Amino acid sequence: MSEYRDVQTAVRVEKFRIWFAWATGTFILLAIALATQDVRIVSVATQVLLVVGFLLLTFTAVRMSNALNRKAVAARREVLGD
């Protein structure tokens, strides 16, 4: 049973790291967009990159979280014999 607990703890830590990196990346993208909002052409390009970057970061974070969930379920099945 401790194997499953170890896996669950590792999954929880990795999920925290993933979502912390997502929040940090989003904050950086937002800071860049705010810093360039007064320059007309750069602002438009930055906003487009912000949206694309946000979507890519979110998609990647969700996929990584789902992969960790599958790993945790597999570990649970192995330990419980389901």
PyRosetta script that sets phi, psi and omega in degrees:
from pyrosetta import init, pose_from_sequence

init()
pose = pose_from_sequence("MSEYRDVQTAVRVEKFRIWFAWATGTFILLAIALATQDVRIVSVATQVLLVVGFLLLTFTAVRMSNALNRKAVAARREVLGD")
pose.set_psi(1, -28.8)
pose.set_omega(1, 179.9)
pose.set_phi(2, -67.8)
pose.set_psi(2, -26.9)
pose.set_omega(2, 176.7)
pose.set_phi(3, -61.6)
pose.set_psi(3, -42.8)
pose.set_omega(3, 179.7)
pose.set_phi(4, -66.0)
pose.set_psi(4, -41.3)
pose.set_omega(4, 178.4)
pose.set_phi(5, -62.4)
pose.set_psi(5, -40.8)
pose.set_omega(5, 177.8)
pose.set_phi(6, -62.3)
pose.set_psi(6, -41.9)
pose.set_omega(6, 178.8)
pose.set_phi(7, -65.3)
pose.set_psi(7, -43.9)
pose.set_omega(7, 179.4)
pose.set_phi(8, -61.2)
pose.set_psi(8, -41.7)
pose.set_omega(8, 178.2)
pose.set_phi(9, -64.3)
pose.set_psi(9, -44.0)
pose.set_omega(9, 178.7)
pose.set_phi(10, -63.1)
pose.set_psi(10, -40.2)
pose.set_omega(10, 179.0)
pose.set_phi(11, -64.4)
pose.set_psi(11, -43.8)
pose.set_omega(11, -179.9)
pose.set_phi(12, -62.3)
pose.set_psi(12, -42.1)
pose.set_omega(12, 178.6)
pose.set_phi(13, -65.3)
pose.set_psi(13, -43.9)
pose.set_omega(13, 179.9)
pose.set_phi(14, -65.7)
pose.set_psi(14, -38.2)
pose.set_omega(14, 176.9)
pose.set_phi(15, -63.5)
pose.set_psi(15, -41.0)
pose.set_omega(15, 177.3)
pose.set_phi(16, -60.5)
pose.set_psi(16, -43.9)
pose.set_omega(16, 179.4)
pose.set_phi(17, -62.7)
pose.set_psi(17, -42.7)
pose.set_omega(17, -180.0)
pose.set_phi(18, -60.7)
pose.set_psi(18, -50.8)
pose.set_omega(18, -176.2)
pose.set_phi(19, -73.2)
pose.set_psi(19, -27.6)
pose.set_omega(19, 173.6)
pose.set_phi(20, -67.4)
pose.set_psi(20, -41.9)
pose.set_omega(20, 176.8)
pose.set_phi(21, -64.2)
pose.set_psi(21, -38.1)
pose.set_omega(21, 177.1)
pose.set_phi(22, -61.8)
pose.set_psi(22, -46.8)
pose.set_omega(22, -179.8)
pose.set_phi(23, -64.5)
pose.set_psi(23, -40.8)
pose.set_omega(23, 178.5)
pose.set_phi(24, -64.5)
pose.set_psi(24, -45.6)
pose.set_omega(24, 178.4)
pose.set_phi(25, -62.5)
pose.set_psi(25, -40.1)
pose.set_omega(25, 178.2)
pose.set_phi(26, -65.6)
pose.set_psi(26, -41.3)
pose.set_omega(26, 178.1)
pose.set_phi(27, -62.5)
pose.set_psi(27, -42.4)
pose.set_omega(27, 179.0)
pose.set_phi(28, -63.6)
pose.set_psi(28, -44.5)
pose.set_omega(28, 178.0)
pose.set_phi(29, -61.5)
pose.set_psi(29, -41.5)
pose.set_omega(29, 179.3)
pose.set_phi(30, -66.3)
pose.set_psi(30, -40.2)
pose.set_omega(30, 178.6)
pose.set_phi(31, -63.4)
pose.set_psi(31, -40.5)
pose.set_omega(31, 178.1)
pose.set_phi(32, -65.6)
pose.set_psi(32, -42.1)
pose.set_omega(32, 179.4)
pose.set_phi(33, -64.0)
pose.set_psi(33, -41.2)
pose.set_omega(33, 179.2)
pose.set_phi(34, -68.4)
pose.set_psi(34, -34.2)
pose.set_omega(34, -179.4)
pose.set_phi(35, -70.3)
pose.set_psi(35, -26.3)
pose.set_omega(35, -176.8)
pose.set_phi(36, -107.3)
pose.set_psi(36, 13.8)
pose.set_omega(36, -174.9)
pose.set_phi(37, -70.3)
pose.set_psi(37, -19.1)
pose.set_omega(37, -178.9)
pose.set_phi(38, -85.1)
pose.set_psi(38, -17.6)
pose.set_omega(38, 178.3)
pose.set_phi(39, -93.8)
pose.set_psi(39, 113.2)
pose.set_omega(39, -167.0)
pose.set_phi(40, -56.7)
pose.set_psi(40, -56.6)
pose.set_omega(40, -176.7)
pose.set_phi(41, -68.5)
pose.set_psi(41, -43.2)
pose.set_omega(41, -179.6)
pose.set_phi(42, -64.9)
pose.set_psi(42, -34.9)
pose.set_omega(42, 179.8)
pose.set_phi(43, -62.7)
pose.set_psi(43, -43.8)
pose.set_omega(43, 179.8)
pose.set_phi(44, -64.5)
pose.set_psi(44, -46.3)
pose.set_omega(44, 178.9)
pose.set_phi(45, -62.5)
pose.set_psi(45, -40.6)
pose.set_omega(45, 179.9)
pose.set_phi(46, -65.5)
pose.set_psi(46, -40.6)
pose.set_omega(46, 179.0)
pose.set_phi(47, -64.8)
pose.set_psi(47, -39.3)
pose.set_omega(47, 176.9)
pose.set_phi(48, -64.2)
pose.set_psi(48, -45.4)
pose.set_omega(48, 178.5)
pose.set_phi(49, -64.8)
pose.set_psi(49, -34.8)
pose.set_omega(49, 177.3)
pose.set_phi(50, -61.3)
pose.set_psi(50, -47.3)
pose.set_omega(50, -179.7)
pose.set_phi(51, -64.4)
pose.set_psi(51, -45.6)
pose.set_omega(51, 179.4)
pose.set_phi(52, -64.0)
pose.set_psi(52, -45.1)
pose.set_omega(52, 178.7)
pose.set_phi(53, -62.4)
pose.set_psi(53, -42.6)
pose.set_omega(53, 178.8)
pose.set_phi(54, -62.2)
pose.set_psi(54, -44.0)
pose.set_omega(54, 179.6)
pose.set_phi(55, -64.3)
pose.set_psi(55, -41.4)
pose.set_omega(55, 178.4)
pose.set_phi(56, -65.8)
pose.set_psi(56, -43.2)
pose.set_omega(56, 178.4)
pose.set_phi(57, -62.1)
pose.set_psi(57, -43.6)
pose.set_omega(57, -179.1)
pose.set_phi(58, -65.9)
pose.set_psi(58, -45.4)
pose.set_omega(58, 179.2)
pose.set_phi(59, -59.5)
pose.set_psi(59, -45.2)
pose.set_omega(59, -179.7)
pose.set_phi(60, -65.8)
pose.set_psi(60, -43.2)
pose.set_omega(60, -179.9)
pose.set_phi(61, -63.3)
pose.set_psi(61, -41.7)
pose.set_omega(61, 179.3)
pose.set_phi(62, -65.9)
pose.set_psi(62, -43.4)
pose.set_omega(62, 178.8)
pose.set_phi(63, -62.1)
pose.set_psi(63, -42.2)
pose.set_omega(63, 179.6)
pose.set_phi(64, -66.6)
pose.set_psi(64, -39.5)
pose.set_omega(64, 177.6)
pose.set_phi(65, -64.4)
pose.set_psi(65, -42.1)
pose.set_omega(65, 178.0)
pose.set_phi(66, -63.6)
pose.set_psi(66, -38.3)
pose.set_omega(66, 177.5)
pose.set_phi(67, -64.5)
pose.set_psi(67, -40.1)
pose.set_omega(67, 177.3)
pose.set_phi(68, -65.9)
pose.set_psi(68, -38.0)
pose.set_omega(68, 177.0)
pose.set_phi(69, -62.1)
pose.set_psi(69, -42.0)
pose.set_omega(69, 178.0)
pose.set_phi(70, -63.3)
pose.set_psi(70, -38.8)
pose.set_omega(70, 178.2)
pose.set_phi(71, -64.2)
pose.set_psi(71, -41.2)
pose.set_omega(71, 178.9)
pose.set_phi(72, -66.1)
pose.set_psi(72, -40.0)
pose.set_omega(72, 178.8)
pose.set_phi(73, -65.5)
pose.set_psi(73, -40.6)
pose.set_omega(73, 178.6)
pose.set_phi(74, -63.8)
pose.set_psi(74, -40.6)
pose.set_omega(74, 178.1)
pose.set_phi(75, -65.3)
pose.set_psi(75, -40.2)
pose.set_omega(75, 178.4)
pose.set_phi(76, -63.0)
pose.set_psi(76, -45.2)
pose.set_omega(76, 179.5)
pose.set_phi(77, -62.6)
pose.set_psi(77, -37.8)
pose.set_omega(77, 179.5)
pose.set_phi(78, -66.0)
pose.set_psi(78, -42.3)
pose.set_omega(78, -177.7)
pose.set_phi(79, -72.8)
pose.set_psi(79, -43.7)
pose.set_omega(79, -176.8)
pose.set_phi(80, -85.2)
pose.set_psi(80, -12.0)
pose.set_omega(80, 178.2)
pose.set_phi(81, 77.3)
pose.set_psi(81, 24.6)
pose.set_omega(81, 179.4)
pose.set_phi(82, -74.7)
pose.dump_pdb("model.pdb")
